Amino acid sequence: MNELRNKETITSKELLEQVNFFREKEYEFKAKNGTLTEAEKKRGKFVELEHKDLLKVIRDEFEEEIDGGKISPMSYKDTYSREQTMFILTLKQAKQVLLRESKFVRKAVIEYIEKLEEQVKNPFKNLSFQQMMIMALQEQEKIADRVDKIENKVDNEIRVDNGEQRKIQKAVGTRIYQRIDIIPQLAENKKFVFQALYRDLKDRFGVASYRDIKRKDLTDCLEYISTWIEPADLRIAV
């Protein structure tokens, strides 16, 4: 029997596996206790439920829900890579399907489903300390991965805010006046020097305006400004 998983639903394939598991156990129990019917003795084995027959039961039991789209068929590939149909049921719906099974099978599978429900409510129940630590670490890794993805999205999509835009403006002004101190004739073309630096920023970072520079590029932007050199033609006084 498959290991219990922390989940709120069960597929018709998984339910089929449990039904047949306990049908076989019921047959073995009856054979051991001499309570097999003549038909069961003659057959020599338990009656295995086929998936297609379970699907018929589900369609009959939940006809309204299926017609209303509350339960939708899903597809999976069988061992021959053929597309087949299955349903995903809530644990409550799975119990309802079992009403057509024998008392032995129904009781056993419902007990299995109730353990699934308990796992959903308390995933750490019946786990050893080591298992709990492993699960906790796995959950921490999932959270860290989600945080990394969010931070990466922020870095790649968030533009500089107003305060960061002012940092860029201040850095541009500082650099322009540094260049004017070194080459005084640039003062004659100061307007065009500013335009040249902002144009180079747009080209450098592939944006329509310095306001569109990504936050992750702010440090590179400020470093670029601090070492920027104006085009040679701007050093000629008007």
C-alpha positions in Angstrom: 0.0 0.0 0.0 1.3 3.4 -0.9 2.7 5.6 1.8 0.4 8.2 3.2 0.8 11.7 1.7 -0.3 15.1 3.0 -3.1 15.9 0.5 -6.8 16.9 0.4 -7.7 15.0 -2.7 -7.4 11.5 -4.2 -7.5 10.5 -7.8 -9.7 7.7 -9.0 -6.5 5.7 -9.8 -5.3 6.0 -6.3 -8.7 5.1 -4.9 -8.8 2.1 -7.2 -5.5 0.9 -5.8 -6.8 1.1 -2.3 -10.0 -0.7 -3.1 -8.3 -3.6 -4.8 -5.7 -3.8 -2.1 -8.4 -4.3 0.6 -10.5 -6.5 -1.7 -7.5 -8.8 -1.8 -7.1 -8.6 1.9 -10.8 -9.4 2.4 -10.4 -12.5 0.2 -7.4 -13.6 2.2 -9.2 -13.1 5.5 -12.2 -15.0 4.4 -10.1 -17.8 3.0 -8.1 -18.1 6.3 -11.3 -18.2 8.3 -13.2 -20.6 5.9 -15.9 -18.1 5.1 -15.5 -17.9 1.3 -18.7 -18.3 -0.7 -18.9 -21.2 -3.2 -18.6 -18.7 -6.0 -15.4 -17.2 -4.4 -13.9 -20.6 -3.9 -14.6 -21.6 -7.5 -13.1 -18.3 -8.8 -10.0 -18.9 -6.7 -9.2 -15.2 -6.3 -10.7 -11.8 -5.4 -12.7 -9.8 -7.9 -10.4 -7.0 -9.1 -12.2 -3.7 -9.7 -11.3 -2.2 -13.1 -10.7 1.6 -13.5 -13.4 1.9 -16.2 -16.0 0.4 -13.8 -14.9 2.8 -11.0 -15.3 5.7 -13.4 -18.9 4.5 -14.2 -19.6 4.5 -10.4 -18.2 8.0 -10.1 -20.1 9.3 -13.1 -23.3 7.8 -11.7 -22.7 9.0 -8.1 -21.7 12.6 -9.1 -23.7 13.1 -12.2 -24.9 16.6 -11.2 -21.4 17.7 -10.0 -19.8 16.5 -13.2 -22.4 18.2 -15.4 -22.0 21.4 -13.4 -18.3 21.4 -13.8 -17.6 20.9 -10.1 -15.8 17.6 -10.8 -13.9 17.5 -14.0 -12.2 14.6 -15.8 -8.4 14.7 -16.0 -6.2 12.8 -18.4 -3.2 10.6 -17.7 -1.0 8.2 -19.8 -1.3 4.5 -19.2 1.6 2.0 -19.4 1.1 2.0 -23.2 1.4 5.8 -23.3 -2.3 6.1 -24.3 -4.4 9.0 -23.0 -6.9 7.8 -20.4 -9.4 9.5 -18.1 -9.5 9.8 -14.4 -11.2 12.0 -11.8 -9.8 13.9 -8.8 -12.1 13.6 -5.8 -12.2 15.2 -2.4 -11.7 12.8 0.4 -15.4 13.2 1.3 -16.4 12.3 -2.2 -14.1 9.3 -2.1 -15.9 8.0 0.9 -19.2 8.4 -0.9 -18.0 6.2 -3.8 -17.2 3.4 -1.3 -20.9 3.0 -0.3 -21.1 0.3 -3.0 -18.2 -1.7 -1.6 -18.4 -4.5 1.0 -18.3 -3.6 4.7 -14.8 -4.9 5.0 -13.4 -2.9 2.1 -15.4 0.2 2.8 -14.3 0.3 6.5 -10.6 -0.3 5.6 -10.5 2.3 2.8 -12.4 4.9 4.8 -9.8 4.4 7.6 -7.1 5.0 5.0 -8.9 8.2 3.9 -9.4 9.4 7.4 -5.6 9.0 8.0 -5.1 11.2 4.9 -7.5 13.8 6.4 -5.5 13.6 9.7 -2.3 14.2 7.8 -3.8 17.3 6.2 -4.8 18.6 9.6 -1.5 17.6 11.4 1.3 16.7 8.9 3.7 16.1 11.8 1.6 13.6 13.7 3.2 10.1 14.2 6.5 11.3 12.7 9.8 10.8 14.5 11.8 13.8 15.6 14.2 13.2 12.7 11.3 13.1 10.2 9.8 16.3 11.6 13.2 18.0 11.3 13.5 16.8 7.7 10.0 18.1 6.9 10.7 21.4 8.6 13.9 21.8 6.6 12.1 21.0 3.4 9.5 23.6 4.2 12.1 26.2 4.9 13.8 25.4 1.6 10.5 25.9 -0.2 9.9 29.2 1.6 13.5 30.3 0.8 13.0 29.4 -2.8 9.8 31.4 -3.0 11.5 34.4 -1.4 14.4 34.2 -3.9 11.9 34.1 -6.8 10.1 37.1 -5.4 13.3 39.0 -4.7 14.6 38.2 -8.2 11.3 39.5 -9.6 11.6 42.7 -7.6 15.2 43.2 -8.8 14.3 42.6 -12.4 11.0 44.5 -12.6 11.1 47.3 -10.1 12.3 50.7 -11.3 14.2 53.2 -9.2 11.9 55.2 -6.9 11.8 58.9 -6.4 14.6 58.9 -3.8 16.8 56.8 -6.1 16.0 59.1 -9.1 17.3 62.0 -7.0 20.5 60.1 -6.3 21.0 59.7 -10.1 20.2 63.4 -10.7 22.6 64.5 -7.9 25.3 62.2 -9.3 24.8 63.6 -12.8 25.1 67.2 -11.5 28.2 66.4 -9.5 29.9 64.7 -12.4 29.1 67.5 -14.8 30.5 70.2 -12.5 33.6 68.0 -11.9 34.2 68.0 -15.7 33.6 71.7 -15.9 36.2 72.3 -13.2 38.7 70.2 -15.3 37.6 71.7 -18.7 36.2 75.2 -18.1 35.0 75.6 -21.7 32.4 72.9 -21.1 30.4 75.6 -19.2 29.6 77.1 -22.5 27.9 73.8 -23.5 26.6 72.8 -20.1 23.0 72.2 -21.3 24.3 69.8 -24.0 26.7 68.1 -21.6 23.8 67.2 -19.3 21.8 66.0 -22.3 24.8 63.9 -23.4 25.2 62.2 -20.1 21.4 61.4 -19.8 21.5 60.1 -23.4 24.4 57.8 -22.6 22.6 56.5 -19.5 19.6 55.6 -21.6 21.8 53.8 -24.1 23.9 52.1 -21.5 20.9 50.6 -19.6 18.5 50.2 -22.5 15.8 52.5 -21.1 13.6 55.4 -22.4 14.5 57.6 -19.4 16.8 57.4 -16.5 13.6 57.1 -14.4 13.2 53.6 -16.0 16.5 52.3 -14.8 16.0 49.1 -12.7 16.8 49.2 -9.0 19.2 46.3 -9.4 21.2 48.5 -11.8 21.4 51.5 -9.6 24.9 50.8 -8.2 26.3 50.2 -11.8 24.5 53.4 -12.9 26.1 55.6 -10.2 29.5 54.1 -10.9 29.1 54.7 -14.6 28.2 58.3 -13.9 31.2 58.8 -11.6 33.6 57.9 -14.5 31.7 59.4 -17.4 33.5 61.4 -20.0 31.8 63.8 -22.3 32.1 63.6 -26.1 35.1 65.5 -27.5 33.0 67.9 -29.6 31.4 69.4 -26.5 34.8 70.7 -25.3 34.8 73.3 -28.1 33.4 76.6 -26.9 30.4 78.0 -28.8 
